[in-house]
């Protein structure tokens, strides 16, 4: 069972990494406008923070610290949702490019939230 749990965690981190790459690809193709640049900067920061906090959490020295990094990752996922929706609604990026990222972000957030709930119940 431990191997399955470890595989799940590494798969989650890999999905976060792939998500970061997809966001970088999106932001590199945004229009050369000040508003797009500002949103892209914020989106890059929040989206890459999701996986980075999960990786940092793996090196935690306590369960409380581990949970805290996961909570930060979840907050970053929530912020990422905001920036993706703002890019879509401002029409700086096409919905066809944003919607799959929103879906993946939602799934990642749900997985992280489920892990946090499990940690809180132990």
N, C-alpha and C positions, 0 to 999 in steps of 0.2 A: 504493500500500500504506500509506503514512503516513496518508492521510486515513481509511482504514478503521480503523487503530489509534487515531487520535484520536477517531473516532466511538465506538469500543468504550469508550474511557476515559470519554467524556462520558455514554454510556449507563449505564455502571456508576455514575458519580456521580449521575446522575438516579435510578437505581434505589435507591441509598442514601438519597437525599433523600426519595423516595416512601415508603421503608421507615420512615424517621424519622417522617414524617407519620402513617403507619398506627400506629406505636407510641404516638405522642402521643394519637391517637384512642382507642386501647385504654386507656391509663392514665387518660384523662379520665373513663372509664366504669367504673372499678373501684369497689368498695365503699368507703365512708368508714370505713376501719379503719386503725389505726396500722400494722399489718403490710403492708397493701396500699400505704399511702403510702410506706413505706420501700423496698419492692421497686420501686414505680413510679419513685421518684427514681433508684435505681440503674439501672433499665432505661432510663430516658430518657437518663441520662448515657452509658451504654455504647453504646446504639443510635445516638445522634446523633454519637458520636465516630467511628464507622466512616466515614461520608461526610466529616466535617470533616477527618479525617486525610488522606484521599485528596485533598481540595481543597488542603490545606496542602502536601502532597507535590508537587503540580504546580508550586509556587513554589520547589522545592528548588534549591540551588546546586550539588549534586553527586549523582551516581548513588547513593552510599552513603546520603546523607541522604534521597533519594527512596525507597530501599528501606526505610529505617528507618520512615518514615511509613506505608508499606504494612504493615509488620510490626505496628505499633501498631494499625492498622485491623483487622488479622486478630485480634489479641488482644481488641480490643473486640467483635468478632463472636463470639468464643468466650465472653466474659463475658455478652453478650446472650443467648446460648443458655441459659446457666445461669439467668438471671433469668426468661426466658420459661417454662422448664420448672418452675421453682419456683412461679411464679404458677399454672400449670396443675395441678401436683401438690398444691398447697395448696387448690385449688378456689376461689381468689379470682377466677379468670377461667375462662371456659368453654373447653374443648378446641377447640371449633369456631372460636373466635376466635384461639386461640394457634397452632394447627397451621399455618395458612397463613403466619403470621409466622415460625415455626420453619423452614418450607420455604424461604421467601425468604431468611432469614438464612443458611441452609445454602448456598444457591446463591451468595449474595454472598461468603461465606467461601471457597468453592471458587474463585471467579473471582479473588479477591484472592490466595489461596495460589498459584494457577497463575502469576499475574504475578510473585510473589516468586520462585518457582522459576526462571522465565525470566530474571529479573534476576540470580540467583545463578549461572546457567550462562553468562552473557555475560562 
